[in-house]
């Protein structure tokens, strides 16, 4: 007779391995940068075989997406909260994107690699889809913030949100500076023109 707890145990084991992989990759990427870490180092730190590691992510880029997606989702949540208390539209937009920029600057090369993986990565890969979902959620929040004053039509708010998203993405991808304020200054200058 089949063990009715086997599915639960299997799911728990899989989740525990995933958590070990994320913890190991996160620590190694933060300490050394994604380019200087091997999949063997991650597998060793997670106490699994490399074959098992590749069941969860096929490349280091996918591993970075897996690790960073949770951080970016948390940054977006922090941005939502900060935007709610801003005094004007520009302030709300900047408050929304600042935690995302801060997340991206924690380890600059990892942040830039994360952005590159979002643009050029395998779109069929689930971690890539999750990263794009975070971008979509960010743009939806930007639409809400921009349209909140009641003077900007929804369709215009959608286009403005896409422009702000692009400005933010380019500022993060093009800057090698770890200084959040420096990147935010570049974003703010363009956002003020867009939302005049």
N, C-alpha and C positions, 0 to 999 in steps of 0.2 A: 504494500500500500504506500503511495507517495506521501512524503512528509509535507503537511500543510504549511509548516513554517519555513520550508526551503526557499520559497520565493521571497519571503521577507528577509531571510538571512542573506540571500544572494544580493538583494537590493541594498541592504545595509553594508555588506562588504564592498560593493561597487561604490557606494557613497563615501565610505571611509577611504578607499583608494583615491577617489577624486579629491577629497579634502587634503590628503597627504601630498598629492601631486600639486595642487594649487598652492599649498603652504611652501613646499620645496621650491617650486618655480618662482613664486613671489619673492622669497628670501634671496634666492640666487640672482634673479634679475635685478632686484633692488641693490644688491651688493656689487655685482660685477657688470651689469648691463646685459641685455639679451644677446648681443653679438659675441660676448666673451663667455657664454655658458653653453655647455654641450647637453644634448639630450641624455647622455649617459650620466652626467653629473646630477641632473634632475631625477632620473630614475633611481640612482644610488641614494640620494637624499630622501626620496619618497619610499625607499625600501621596496621597490618593485623592479621587475625586468623591463628592459627597453621595449620589448614587444608589447607588454601590458600598457606602457606609457603611450604607444602609438594607437592603442584602441581608444584613447581619450582625446588625443590630438596628434595629427600626422606630421606636423612641422613645429619648429620653434615659434614661428609666426602665429600659428593657431594656439599654441600654449600661452603666448603673450596675450592674445585676445581673451582666452579663458580667464587668465589671471586679472587682466585689467578691466574687463567688462563690469565686474562687481564694483571696482573702485569708481569707475565712471558713473555707474548707476547711483552710488552713494553721493558722488559730487553733484549730480543732477538734483537729487533730493535736497541737498544743502542749498543749492541755488534757488530752488523753488521757495524754500523757507525765507531766504534772504530777499528775494524779489518781492515777496508779499509785504514787506515793511518799507520798501523804497518809496520815495516821495514823488517821482515822476517816471515817465516811460523810459528815458535813457538810463536813469539810475536803476530801474527794475531790470532792464536788459543786461546791464553790466553786472548787477548782483547775481543774476541767473547764470551768466557764463563764467564768472570769476572762479568758483570752485572747480569747474571743469578745467580751466586753464591751470589752476593750482595742481590738480591731479596730474595733468599732462607734464608739468614741470618737475614733479618729484624726482624723476630720473629722466633727463631730457631725451637721451637717445632712445630709451624705451618708449617715451611718449611719441616721438617722431616715427618710430617703427610701428607703433600701434596705429597711427594715422595712415601710414603707408599700407599696412595690412588691410585696413578698412576699405581703401580705394582699390588696391590691386590684388587683394587676397581672393581665395576661392569662394565665390558667392554661394556655392552649394554647402559649404561647411557651416555647421550650426553655430559655432562661436562667432563666425563672421556675420551671420544673420542677426545674432544677438547684439553685436556692435552696431549694426545698421539700425536696429530697433531703438537703441539708445539715442542715436542721431535723430531718428524720427520723433521720439518723445521730446527731445530738446527743442526741435523745431516747433512742435505742437505747443510747448510751453511758451516759446517766443511769440507765437501767434497770439496766444491768450494775453500775454503781457502787452504786446503792441496794440491790440484791439481793445484793451481794458478801458481806455479813456473815452471810448465811444465815438471818436472822430475819424478813426481809420476804418474804412470798409474791410470786411473779412478778406476778400480776395487780395486787396493791397497788403494786408497784414501777413498773409501767406507768403507773398513775394518778398516783403521786407524781412520776414523771418528767415527765408532761404538765403537772402543776401547777408544777413548778420551771421548765420551759420557758416557761410563760405568765408567771410572775413575772419571769423574766429579760427576756422580750420587752417586757413592760409597763414595767419599770424603764428599759430602754434607750430605748423610744419616748417615754416621758413626760419624761425628764430632758433638759434642754438643757445640762447641765454636761459639760465635757470631762474632768472628774476621774473616773478609773476607780475610785478608792477610794470616792468618794461613791456611785457607782452600785452598786458591790459591797456597800457597807454596807446599802443598801436591800434588795438581794437576800438578803444573809446573814440579816437580821432575819426575813424571811419563811421562808427555807429552814430556819432553826432551829426555827421553829414547826411547819412541815410534817413535819420529820424527827425530832421529839421522841421 
